[in-house]
Amino acid sequence: MTAMLLESAVEQGFIYALVALALYLSYRVLDIADLTTDGTFVLGSAVSAVFSAAGKPVLGLVLAFFAGCAAGFVTAFLHTRMKVQAILAGIITMTGLYTINLWTMGNRADLPLLKADTVFTRAAALLGSDWSKLIVCAAITSAVRLVDATVNDVLGLAASVKVHERSGSIEFRLPGGLSAAAESTCQSLLAGLMLYFTELHDEYPENIEVMEA
């Protein structure tokens, strides 16, 4: 295997690692079969490509993120407010995104970026390295993973959430080895959450039960 093939394989691995993280969150953490990822991955690519072709690749990355958030909000709205089953809500959003993705790219199935200014070309000009594409892919994937690690490890708040069609349970716990300041912050946050769920229990005693360890 040549160095070029190895570099290309690792680049694609970093890119699809974001898809794997999204699927992990929905299937493993939330415990629902959410197929929205199949459409939002292409939606983000389409938005980023359009703005890259317009000479604004960095803005394209930011707007691609918010476009994916908007699509996820549609799925969440269908599931939580319209009472559509999770897998069907994801299918509805995914199917609708096929049309939206084509519309985003100007009703074209592909968008050539061979001569466009992209984040990769800017990284190559800034770093002056043949490995610039790999560095950009690794940086973006690492940033996403860092956010997850910050929430779960640095802040000391580990949450296990299970969502079912008819029942749900949320468990919060603090890991050991926290500094005094971090533990105090987490305890204050958990106290606020417990107070909120207690108020919900008072309002819906038949549907919500609060148990302290």
GIKA-V219271 format. One record per backbone hydrogen bond with DSSP energy under -1.0 kcal/mol. NH is the residue of the N-H (numbers start at 1). CO is the residue of the C=O. Records with the same first field share a line. If there is no record, write none. Layout:
NH->CO / CO
//
This chain:
6->2
7->3
8->4
9->5
10->6
11->7
12->8
13->9
14->10
15->11
16->12
17->13
20->16
21->17
22->18
23->19
24->20
25->21
26->22
27->23
28->24
29->24
30->25
32->26
34->32
38->35
39->36
40->36
41->37
43->39
44->40
45->41
46->42
47->43
48->44
49->45
50->46
51->47
52->48
53->49
54->50
55->52
56->51
60->56
61->57
62->58
63->59
64->60
65->61
66->62
67->63
68->64
69->65
70->66
71->67
72->68
73->69
74->70
75->71
76->72
77->73
78->74
79->75
80->76
81->77
82->77
84->78
89->85
90->86
91->87
92->88
93->89
94->90
95->91
96->92
97->93
100->96
101->97
102->98
103->99
104->100
105->101
106->103
107->102
122->118
123->119
124->120
125->121
126->122
127->123
128->124
132->129
135->131
136->132
137->133
138->134
139->135
140->136
141->137
142->138
143->139
144->140
145->141
146->142
147->143
148->144
149->145
150->146
151->147
152->148
153->149
154->149
155->150
158->173
160->171
162->169
163->30
164->167
169->162
171->160
173->158
183->179
184->180
185->181
186->182
187->183
188->184
189->185
190->186
191->187
192->188
193->189
194->190
195->191
196->192
197->193
198->194
199->195
200->196
201->197
202->198
203->199
204->200
207->204
208->204
//
